[in-house]
Amino acid sequence: MKKVTVCIGSSCHLKGSRQVVEMLQYFIAQNNLDDKVELSGTFCMGQCQKGVCVNVDDNFYSVTPDTVKEFFEKEILAKV
């Protein structure tokens, strides 16, 4: 199971973490990956300057609502 954790701390929240989570939930469901991807939220990852922090299998990514589709396709869909 691929573990995807999105920061929902105050800095990332202001940068769109709620939209990122909602869009990831949508893409996971749309691609029938509920049994292959575990999506969760966490508070500050200490990378506040980088935008919405997303951790996939211990790798950090900076994601925005504008880049979440490309991120999903490249870092999640292509690797499950």
C-alpha positions as CSV (number, residue, x, y, z in Angstrom):
1,M,0.0,0.0,0.0
2,K,1.3,3.4,-1.0
3,K,1.1,5.9,1.9
4,V,0.3,9.5,1.0
5,T,0.3,12.1,3.8
6,V,-0.7,15.7,3.2
7,C,0.2,18.5,5.6
8,I,-2.9,20.2,6.9
9,G,-1.1,22.6,9.3
10,S,-1.9,26.3,9.2
11,S,0.8,27.4,6.6
12,C,-0.1,24.6,4.2
13,H,-3.9,25.2,4.8
14,L,-3.5,28.8,3.6
15,K,-1.7,27.5,0.5
16,G,-4.6,25.1,-0.4
17,S,-4.0,21.8,1.4
18,R,-7.8,21.3,1.7
19,Q,-8.2,21.4,-2.1
20,V,-5.1,19.2,-2.5
21,V,-6.6,16.6,-0.2
22,E,-10.0,16.7,-1.9
23,M,-8.5,16.4,-5.3
24,L,-6.3,13.5,-4.3
25,Q,-9.4,11.8,-2.8
26,Y,-11.2,12.3,-6.1
27,F,-8.3,11.0,-8.3
28,I,-7.8,7.9,-6.0
29,A,-11.5,7.0,-6.2
30,Q,-11.7,7.8,-10.0
31,N,-8.8,5.4,-10.6
32,N,-10.1,2.7,-8.2
33,L,-7.0,2.9,-6.0
34,D,-8.8,2.9,-2.6
35,D,-7.1,-0.5,-1.8
36,K,-3.7,0.6,-3.0
37,V,-3.3,4.2,-1.7
38,E,-3.7,5.3,1.9
39,L,-4.4,9.0,2.1
40,S,-3.9,10.8,5.5
41,G,-3.3,14.2,6.9
42,T,-0.8,15.4,9.4
43,F,0.2,18.7,11.0
44,C,3.4,20.6,10.3
45,M,6.2,18.6,8.5
46,G,8.7,21.5,9.0
47,Q,8.8,22.4,5.3
48,C,6.4,25.4,5.5
49,Q,8.3,27.5,2.9
50,K,7.7,24.8,0.2
51,G,3.9,25.1,-0.2
52,V,1.6,22.3,0.5
53,C,3.8,19.5,1.7
54,V,3.0,16.0,0.6
55,N,4.9,12.9,1.7
56,V,4.8,9.8,-0.5
57,D,6.7,6.8,0.8
58,D,9.1,9.0,2.8
59,N,9.7,11.4,-0.2
60,F,8.7,15.1,0.2
61,Y,6.9,17.0,-2.5
62,S,5.6,20.5,-2.8
63,V,2.1,20.5,-4.3
64,T,-0.4,23.2,-5.1
65,P,-4.1,22.9,-6.2
66,D,-2.7,23.7,-9.7
67,T,-0.1,20.9,-9.8
68,V,-2.0,18.2,-7.9
69,K,-3.2,16.4,-11.1
70,E,0.2,16.2,-12.6
71,F,1.7,15.2,-9.2
72,F,-0.9,12.4,-8.8
73,E,-0.3,11.0,-12.3
74,K,3.5,11.1,-12.0
75,E,4.1,10.2,-8.3
76,I,1.1,8.0,-7.4
77,L,-0.7,6.6,-10.4
78,A,2.5,5.7,-12.3
79,K,3.9,3.9,-9.2
80,V,1.1,1.7,-8.0
